[in-house]
Amino acid sequence: MQQHIRKVAIIGTGLVGSSAAYSILNQGICDELIMVDINKERAIGETLDLSHCIDFTNSRTKVHAGAYQDLGDVDIVVITAGPPPKPGQTRLDTLGIGAKIMEDMIPQIMASGFNGIFLIASNPVDIITYHVWKLSGLPRNRVIGTGTSLDSSRLKTYLSEILDVDPRSIYGYTMGEHGDSQFAAWSHISVGGKPLLQILDERKTQLGDIDLDQIVEDVKKVGFEILKRKGTTYYGIGNAIAFITKSIFNDDHRIIALSCVLDGEYGETELCTGVPAILTREGIKEVVELRLTEEEQRKFRNSTAVLRNYMSSIGYGEKVLATVRA
């Protein structure tokens, strides 16, 4: 009987990469997990530690350290390598170092014969995802960023506390940059199928005036609140990576807010940003184009402009093309 071995590689074994690996291992998402890091001793140490979890899980995932040349037959390569923002920086400010890491890494991975799916969590995730797409030469549906998946989860968490419902009964997304210019598509957020805005209007006496703008600000800033208190965030994004990885392997056709390469959707091209998309075994099957209100469209345009302006201000577009041509 022929069997397909599900293989995942995680590049970057810091707190985000190791948390993602821990979630993937505990959920039995893949059969083989390869840990890769420029610090080989760190990768080996994480591998040993993770392997000692197997006796307490429901499946036997083989875990080992590896290198870029070992990734030719891997299904999904998860990239978490990159610097966290320093105090006073935004995610965009980490682009310089992150881009250089990708320029060294991606050609080596592609030289191994890799032809699977890239899942990018490195910040600034929208621009880095675009960069990996250009460097790899893979179809746009197979280069995916975690985008606003975690932000959307944070939004649902805040709303669940206000409404006293399970966050998994709330449906909706934040969109745009995984950063300060993201916005909530309030017109498409529902609770158990009922529009959120209708609920807030009907329960105004009970709930009072809910400041939706403040909720979005809290979603934007909470990552930095965590960073200020413990140095970085890793559990939430680690579980998001595992969730996305599982959805790919299971061919779920689940709709998740991901950083996607746009080719005309929402009127944008040659850009990655957070939008809802249908995720399958082949990657992005379809970008879901929501009918946004005029205000939401304005916010979406503002967010994409932030990304484009930042790329332009440092000559990033030209750098990408020069790197690809080389």
Contacts in CASP RR format, 6 or more apart in sequence:
PFRMAT RR
TARGET T0000
AUTHOR 0000-0000-0000
METHOD contacts of the structure
MODEL  1
MQQHIRKVAIIGTGLVGSSAAYSILNQGICDELIMVDINKERAIGETLDL
SHCIDFTNSRTKVHAGAYQDLGDVDIVVITAGPPPKPGQTRLDTLGIGAK
IMEDMIPQIMASGFNGIFLIASNPVDIITYHVWKLSGLPRNRVIGTGTSL
DSSRLKTYLSEILDVDPRSIYGYTMGEHGDSQFAAWSHISVGGKPLLQIL
DERKTQLGDIDLDQIVEDVKKVGFEILKRKGTTYYGIGNAIAFITKSIFN
DDHRIIALSCVLDGEYGETELCTGVPAILTREGIKEVVELRLTEEEQRKF
RNSTAVLRNYMSSIGYGEKVLATVRA
5 31 0 8 1.000
5 32 0 8 1.000
6 29 0 8 1.000
6 30 0 8 1.000
6 31 0 8 1.000
6 32 0 8 1.000
6 75 0 8 1.000
6 249 0 8 1.000
7 30 0 8 1.000
7 31 0 8 1.000
7 32 0 8 1.000
7 33 0 8 1.000
7 34 0 8 1.000
7 73 0 8 1.000
7 74 0 8 1.000
7 75 0 8 1.000
7 76 0 8 1.000
8 24 0 8 1.000
8 29 0 8 1.000
8 30 0 8 1.000
8 32 0 8 1.000
8 33 0 8 1.000
8 34 0 8 1.000
8 74 0 8 1.000
8 75 0 8 1.000
8 76 0 8 1.000
8 77 0 8 1.000
8 78 0 8 1.000
8 245 0 8 1.000
9 33 0 8 1.000
9 34 0 8 1.000
9 35 0 8 1.000
9 36 0 8 1.000
9 66 0 8 1.000
9 70 0 8 1.000
9 71 0 8 1.000
9 74 0 8 1.000
9 76 0 8 1.000
9 77 0 8 1.000
9 78 0 8 1.000
10 17 0 8 1.000
10 20 0 8 1.000
10 21 0 8 1.000
10 24 0 8 1.000
10 33 0 8 1.000
10 34 0 8 1.000
10 35 0 8 1.000
10 36 0 8 1.000
10 78 0 8 1.000
10 80 0 8 1.000
11 36 0 8 1.000
11 37 0 8 1.000
11 77 0 8 1.000
11 78 0 8 1.000
11 79 0 8 1.000
11 80 0 8 1.000
11 81 0 8 1.000
11 105 0 8 1.000
12 35 0 8 1.000
12 36 0 8 1.000
12 37 0 8 1.000
12 38 0 8 1.000
12 43 0 8 1.000
12 79 0 8 1.000
12 80 0 8 1.000
12 81 0 8 1.000
12 82 0 8 1.000
13 21 0 8 1.000
13 35 0 8 1.000
13 36 0 8 1.000
13 37 0 8 1.000
13 39 0 8 1.000
13 42 0 8 1.000
13 43 0 8 1.000
13 46 0 8 1.000
14 37 0 8 1.000
14 42 0 8 1.000
14 46 0 8 1.000
14 80 0 8 1.000
15 232 0 8 1.000
15 234 0 8 1.000
16 80 0 8 1.000
16 121 0 8 1.000
16 232 0 8 1.000
16 233 0 8 1.000
16 234 0 8 1.000
16 237 0 8 1.000
16 238 0 8 1.000
16 241 0 8 1.000
17 78 0 8 1.000
17 80 0 8 1.000
17 121 0 8 1.000
17 234 0 8 1.000
17 238 0 8 1.000
17 241 0 8 1.000
18 46 0 8 1.000
18 50 0 8 1.000
18 234 0 8 1.000
19 234 0 8 1.000
19 235 0 8 1.000
19 236 0 8 1.000
19 237 0 8 1.000
19 238 0 8 1.000
19 239 0 8 1.000
20 78 0 8 1.000
20 80 0 8 1.000
20 121 0 8 1.000
20 237 0 8 1.000
20 238 0 8 1.000
20 239 0 8 1.000
20 241 0 8 1.000
20 242 0 8 1.000
21 33 0 8 1.000
21 35 0 8 1.000
21 46 0 8 1.000
21 50 0 8 1.000
21 63 0 8 1.000
22 50 0 8 1.000
22 53 0 8 1.000
23 238 0 8 1.000
23 239 0 8 1.000
23 241 0 8 1.000
23 242 0 8 1.000
24 30 0 8 1.000
24 33 0 8 1.000
24 61 0 8 1.000
24 241 0 8 1.000
24 242 0 8 1.000
24 245 0 8 1.000
25 33 0 8 1.000
25 50 0 8 1.000
25 53 0 8 1.000
25 54 0 8 1.000
25 57 0 8 1.000
25 61 0 8 1.000
25 63 0 8 1.000
26 53 0 8 1.000
26 57 0 8 1.000
27 242 0 8 1.000
27 246 0 8 1.000
28 57 0 8 1.000
28 58 0 8 1.000
28 59 0 8 1.000
28 61 0 8 1.000
29 242 0 8 1.000
29 245 0 8 1.000
29 246 0 8 1.000
29 249 0 8 1.000
30 61 0 8 1.000
30 75 0 8 1.000
30 76 0 8 1.000
30 245 0 8 1.000
30 249 0 8 1.000
31 61 0 8 1.000
31 62 0 8 1.000
32 61 0 8 1.000
32 62 0 8 1.000
32 63 0 8 1.000
32 64 0 8 1.000
33 50 0 8 1.000
33 61 0 8 1.000
33 62 0 8 1.000
33 63 0 8 1.000
33 64 0 8 1.000
34 63 0 8 1.000
34 64 0 8 1.000
34 65 0 8 1.000
34 66 0 8 1.000
34 70 0 8 1.000
34 71 0 8 1.000
34 74 0 8 1.000
35 43 0 8 1.000
35 46 0 8 1.000
35 47 0 8 1.000
35 50 0 8 1.000
35 63 0 8 1.000
35 64 0 8 1.000
35 65 0 8 1.000
35 66 0 8 1.000
36 43 0 8 1.000
36 65 0 8 1.000
36 66 0 8 1.000
36 67 0 8 1.000
36 68 0 8 1.000
36 70 0 8 1.000
36 71 0 8 1.000
37 43 0 8 1.000
37 46 0 8 1.000
37 65 0 8 1.000
37 81 0 8 1.000
38 81 0 8 1.000
40 65 0 8 1.000
43 65 0 8 1.000
43 66 0 8 1.000
44 65 0 8 1.000
45 65 0 8 1.000
46 65 0 8 1.000
47 63 0 8 1.000
47 64 0 8 1.000
47 65 0 8 1.000
50 63 0 8 1.000
51 63 0 8 1.000
54 60 0 8 1.000
54 61 0 8 1.000
54 63 0 8 1.000
68 105 0 8 1.000
68 108 0 8 1.000
68 109 0 8 1.000
68 111 0 8 1.000
68 112 0 8 1.000
69 108 0 8 1.000
69 111 0 8 1.000
69 112 0 8 1.000
70 112 0 8 1.000
71 77 0 8 1.000
71 109 0 8 1.000
71 112 0 8 1.000
71 113 0 8 1.000
71 114 0 8 1.000
72 112 0 8 1.000
72 113 0 8 1.000
72 114 0 8 1.000
72 115 0 8 1.000
74 114 0 8 1.000
74 116 0 8 1.000
75 116 0 8 1.000
75 117 0 8 1.000
75 248 0 8 1.000
75 249 0 8 1.000
76 116 0 8 1.000
76 117 0 8 1.000
76 118 0 8 1.000
76 119 0 8 1.000
76 245 0 8 1.000
76 248 0 8 1.000
76 249 0 8 1.000
77 109 0 8 1.000
77 114 0 8 1.000
77 116 0 8 1.000
77 117 0 8 1.000
77 118 0 8 1.000
77 119 0 8 1.000
78 119 0 8 1.000
78 121 0 8 1.000
78 241 0 8 1.000
78 245 0 8 1.000
79 102 0 8 1.000
79 105 0 8 1.000
79 118 0 8 1.000
79 119 0 8 1.000
79 120 0 8 1.000
79 121 0 8 1.000
79 122 0 8 1.000
79 128 0 8 1.000
79 132 0 8 1.000
80 121 0 8 1.000
80 122 0 8 1.000
80 241 0 8 1.000
81 98 0 8 1.000
81 101 0 8 1.000
81 105 0 8 1.000
81 122 0 8 1.000
82 94 0 8 1.000
82 97 0 8 1.000
82 98 0 8 1.000
82 101 0 8 1.000
82 122 0 8 1.000
82 123 0 8 1.000
83 94 0 8 1.000
83 97 0 8 1.000
83 98 0 8 1.000
84 94 0 8 1.000
84 123 0 8 1.000
84 227 0 8 1.000
84 231 0 8 1.000
84 232 0 8 1.000
85 91 0 8 1.000
85 93 0 8 1.000
85 94 0 8 1.000
85 123 0 8 1.000
85 224 0 8 1.000
85 227 0 8 1.000
86 93 0 8 1.000
87 228 0 8 1.000
90 124 0 8 1.000
90 179 0 8 1.000
90 180 0 8 1.000
91 123 0 8 1.000
91 124 0 8 1.000
91 125 0 8 1.000
91 178 0 8 1.000
91 179 0 8 1.000
92 124 0 8 1.000
92 127 0 8 1.000
92 179 0 8 1.000
92 310 0 8 1.000
94 123 0 8 1.000
94 124 0 8 1.000
95 124 0 8 1.000
95 127 0 8 1.000
95 128 0 8 1.000
95 310 0 8 1.000
95 314 0 8 1.000
95 316 0 8 1.000
96 314 0 8 1.000
98 122 0 8 1.000
98 128 0 8 1.000
99 127 0 8 1.000
99 128 0 8 1.000
99 131 0 8 1.000
99 316 0 8 1.000
99 319 0 8 1.000
101 122 0 8 1.000
102 122 0 8 1.000
102 128 0 8 1.000
102 131 0 8 1.000
102 132 0 8 1.000
102 135 0 8 1.000
103 131 0 8 1.000
103 135 0 8 1.000
103 323 0 8 1.000
106 132 0 8 1.000
106 135 0 8 1.000
106 136 0 8 1.000
107 135 0 8 1.000
109 136 0 8 1.000
110 135 0 8 1.000
110 136 0 8 1.000
110 137 0 8 1.000
115 138 0 8 1.000
116 138 0 8 1.000
116 142 0 8 1.000
117 142 0 8 1.000
117 143 0 8 1.000
117 144 0 8 1.000
117 248 0 8 1.000
117 283 0 8 1.000
118 129 0 8 1.000
118 132 0 8 1.000
118 133 0 8 1.000
118 136 0 8 1.000
118 138 0 8 1.000
118 142 0 8 1.000
118 143 0 8 1.000
118 144 0 8 1.000
119 144 0 8 1.000
119 145 0 8 1.000
119 146 0 8 1.000
119 241 0 8 1.000
119 244 0 8 1.000
119 245 0 8 1.000
119 248 0 8 1.000
120 128 0 8 1.000
120 129 0 8 1.000
120 132 0 8 1.000
120 143 0 8 1.000
120 144 0 8 1.000
120 145 0 8 1.000
120 146 0 8 1.000
120 259 0 8 1.000
121 145 0 8 1.000
121 146 0 8 1.000
121 237 0 8 1.000
121 238 0 8 1.000
121 240 0 8 1.000
121 241 0 8 1.000
122 128 0 8 1.000
123 178 0 8 1.000
124 177 0 8 1.000
124 178 0 8 1.000
124 179 0 8 1.000
125 145 0 8 1.000
125 146 0 8 1.000
125 147 0 8 1.000
125 178 0 8 1.000
125 259 0 8 1.000
126 145 0 8 1.000
126 147 0 8 1.000
126 176 0 8 1.000
126 177 0 8 1.000
126 178 0 8 1.000
126 259 0 8 1.000
126 271 0 8 1.000
126 272 0 8 1.000
126 273 0 8 1.000
126 274 0 8 1.000
126 307 0 8 1.000
127 272 0 8 1.000
127 307 0 8 1.000
127 310 0 8 1.000
127 311 0 8 1.000
127 316 0 8 1.000
129 143 0 8 1.000
129 144 0 8 1.000
129 145 0 8 1.000
129 147 0 8 1.000
129 259 0 8 1.000
129 261 0 8 1.000
129 272 0 8 1.000
130 261 0 8 1.000
130 270 0 8 1.000
130 271 0 8 1.000
130 272 0 8 1.000
130 320 0 8 1.000
131 320 0 8 1.000
132 143 0 8 1.000
133 140 0 8 1.000
133 143 0 8 1.000
133 261 0 8 1.000
133 272 0 8 1.000
134 320 0 8 1.000
134 321 0 8 1.000
134 323 0 8 1.000
134 324 0 8 1.000
135 320 0 8 1.000
135 323 0 8 1.000
135 324 0 8 1.000
136 143 0 8 1.000
140 260 0 8 1.000
140 261 0 8 1.000
140 263 0 8 1.000
140 284 0 8 1.000
141 282 0 8 1.000
141 283 0 8 1.000
141 284 0 8 1.000
141 285 0 8 1.000
142 282 0 8 1.000
142 283 0 8 1.000
142 284 0 8 1.000
143 261 0 8 1.000
144 244 0 8 1.000
144 258 0 8 1.000
144 259 0 8 1.000
144 260 0 8 1.000
144 279 0 8 1.000
144 283 0 8 1.000
144 284 0 8 1.000
145 258 0 8 1.000
145 259 0 8 1.000
145 260 0 8 1.000
145 272 0 8 1.000
146 178 0 8 1.000
146 237 0 8 1.000
146 240 0 8 1.000
146 241 0 8 1.000
146 244 0 8 1.000
146 258 0 8 1.000
146 259 0 8 1.000
147 178 0 8 1.000
147 257 0 8 1.000
147 258 0 8 1.000
147 259 0 8 1.000
147 273 0 8 1.000
147 274 0 8 1.000
148 173 0 8 1.000
148 174 0 8 1.000
148 175 0 8 1.000
148 176 0 8 1.000
148 178 0 8 1.000
148 182 0 8 1.000
148 257 0 8 1.000
148 258 0 8 1.000
148 259 0 8 1.000
148 274 0 8 1.000
149 240 0 8 1.000
149 243 0 8 1.000
149 244 0 8 1.000
149 256 0 8 1.000
149 257 0 8 1.000
149 258 0 8 1.000
150 178 0 8 1.000
150 236 0 8 1.000
150 237 0 8 1.000
150 240 0 8 1.000
151 174 0 8 1.000
151 178 0 8 1.000
151 179 0 8 1.000
151 182 0 8 1.000
151 219 0 8 1.000
151 220 0 8 1.000
151 257 0 8 1.000
152 172 0 8 1.000
152 173 0 8 1.000
152 174 0 8 1.000
152 257 0 8 1.000
153 167 0 8 1.000
153 236 0 8 1.000
153 240 0 8 1.000
154 219 0 8 1.000
154 222 0 8 1.000
155 172 0 8 1.000
155 173 0 8 1.000
155 174 0 8 1.000
155 184 0 8 1.000
155 189 0 8 1.000
155 215 0 8 1.000
155 216 0 8 1.000
155 219 0 8 1.000
156 167 0 8 1.000
156 168 0 8 1.000
156 170 0 8 1.000
156 172 0 8 1.000
157 167 0 8 1.000
158 215 0 8 1.000
158 218 0 8 1.000
158 219 0 8 1.000
159 167 0 8 1.000
159 170 0 8 1.000
159 189 0 8 1.000
159 191 0 8 1.000
159 196 0 8 1.000
159 215 0 8 1.000
160 166 0 8 1.000
160 167 0 8 1.000
160 169 0 8 1.000
160 170 0 8 1.000
162 207 0 8 1.000
162 210 0 8 1.000
163 170 0 8 1.000
163 191 0 8 1.000
163 199 0 8 1.000
163 207 0 8 1.000
165 191 0 8 1.000
169 191 0 8 1.000
169 192 0 8 1.000
170 189 0 8 1.000
170 190 0 8 1.000
170 191 0 8 1.000
170 192 0 8 1.000
170 196 0 8 1.000
171 189 0 8 1.000
171 190 0 8 1.000
171 191 0 8 1.000
171 192 0 8 1.000
171 193 0 8 1.000
172 185 0 8 1.000
172 188 0 8 1.000
172 189 0 8 1.000
172 190 0 8 1.000
172 257 0 8 1.000
172 276 0 8 1.000
173 184 0 8 1.000
173 185 0 8 1.000
173 188 0 8 1.000
173 189 0 8 1.000
173 257 0 8 1.000
173 275 0 8 1.000
173 276 0 8 1.000
174 182 0 8 1.000
174 183 0 8 1.000
174 184 0 8 1.000
174 185 0 8 1.000
174 216 0 8 1.000
174 219 0 8 1.000
174 257 0 8 1.000
175 182 0 8 1.000
175 183 0 8 1.000
175 184 0 8 1.000
175 185 0 8 1.000
175 257 0 8 1.000
175 273 0 8 1.000
175 274 0 8 1.000
175 275 0 8 1.000
175 276 0 8 1.000
175 300 0 8 1.000
175 303 0 8 1.000
176 182 0 8 1.000
176 183 0 8 1.000
176 273 0 8 1.000
176 274 0 8 1.000
176 275 0 8 1.000
176 300 0 8 1.000
176 303 0 8 1.000
176 304 0 8 1.000
177 273 0 8 1.000
177 274 0 8 1.000
177 303 0 8 1.000
177 304 0 8 1.000
177 306 0 8 1.000
177 307 0 8 1.000
178 259 0 8 1.000
178 274 0 8 1.000
179 220 0 8 1.000
180 220 0 8 1.000
180 306 0 8 1.000
181 299 0 8 1.000
181 302 0 8 1.000
181 303 0 8 1.000
181 306 0 8 1.000
181 307 0 8 1.000
182 216 0 8 1.000
182 219 0 8 1.000
182 220 0 8 1.000
182 274 0 8 1.000
182 303 0 8 1.000
183 216 0 8 1.000
183 296 0 8 1.000
183 299 0 8 1.000
183 300 0 8 1.000
183 303 0 8 1.000
184 212 0 8 1.000
184 215 0 8 1.000
184 216 0 8 1.000
184 219 0 8 1.000
185 290 0 8 1.000
185 292 0 8 1.000
185 296 0 8 1.000
186 196 0 8 1.000
186 197 0 8 1.000
186 212 0 8 1.000
186 296 0 8 1.000
187 195 0 8 1.000
187 197 0 8 1.000
187 292 0 8 1.000
187 293 0 8 1.000
187 296 0 8 1.000
188 290 0 8 1.000
188 292 0 8 1.000
189 195 0 8 1.000
189 196 0 8 1.000
189 197 0 8 1.000
190 196 0 8 1.000
191 199 0 8 1.000
200 207 0 8 1.000
200 210 0 8 1.000
223 233 0 8 1.000
226 232 0 8 1.000
226 233 0 8 1.000
227 233 0 8 1.000
243 256 0 8 1.000
244 256 0 8 1.000
244 258 0 8 1.000
244 279 0 8 1.000
246 252 0 8 1.000
247 254 0 8 1.000
247 256 0 8 1.000
247 279 0 8 1.000
248 279 0 8 1.000
248 280 0 8 1.000
248 281 0 8 1.000
248 283 0 8 1.000
249 281 0 8 1.000
250 281 0 8 1.000
251 280 0 8 1.000
251 281 0 8 1.000
252 279 0 8 1.000
252 280 0 8 1.000
253 278 0 8 1.000
253 279 0 8 1.000
253 280 0 8 1.000
253 285 0 8 1.000
254 278 0 8 1.000
254 279 0 8 1.000
255 276 0 8 1.000
255 277 0 8 1.000
255 278 0 8 1.000
255 279 0 8 1.000
255 288 0 8 1.000
256 276 0 8 1.000
256 277 0 8 1.000
256 279 0 8 1.000
257 274 0 8 1.000
257 275 0 8 1.000
257 276 0 8 1.000
257 277 0 8 1.000
258 274 0 8 1.000
258 275 0 8 1.000
258 276 0 8 1.000
258 277 0 8 1.000
258 279 0 8 1.000
258 284 0 8 1.000
259 272 0 8 1.000
259 273 0 8 1.000
259 274 0 8 1.000
260 272 0 8 1.000
260 273 0 8 1.000
260 274 0 8 1.000
260 275 0 8 1.000
260 277 0 8 1.000
260 284 0 8 1.000
260 287 0 8 1.000
261 271 0 8 1.000
261 272 0 8 1.000
262 268 0 8 1.000
262 269 0 8 1.000
262 270 0 8 1.000
262 271 0 8 1.000
262 272 0 8 1.000
262 273 0 8 1.000
262 275 0 8 1.000
262 287 0 8 1.000
263 269 0 8 1.000
265 275 0 8 1.000
265 287 0 8 1.000
265 289 0 8 1.000
266 275 0 8 1.000
266 287 0 8 1.000
266 289 0 8 1.000
266 300 0 8 1.000
268 304 0 8 1.000
271 304 0 8 1.000
271 307 0 8 1.000
271 308 0 8 1.000
272 307 0 8 1.000
273 303 0 8 1.000
273 304 0 8 1.000
273 307 0 8 1.000
275 287 0 8 1.000
275 288 0 8 1.000
275 289 0 8 1.000
276 287 0 8 1.000
276 288 0 8 1.000
276 290 0 8 1.000
277 284 0 8 1.000
277 285 0 8 1.000
277 286 0 8 1.000
277 287 0 8 1.000
277 288 0 8 1.000
278 284 0 8 1.000
278 285 0 8 1.000
278 286 0 8 1.000
278 288 0 8 1.000
279 285 0 8 1.000
292 300 0 8 1.000
310 316 0 8 1.000
311 317 0 8 1.000
END
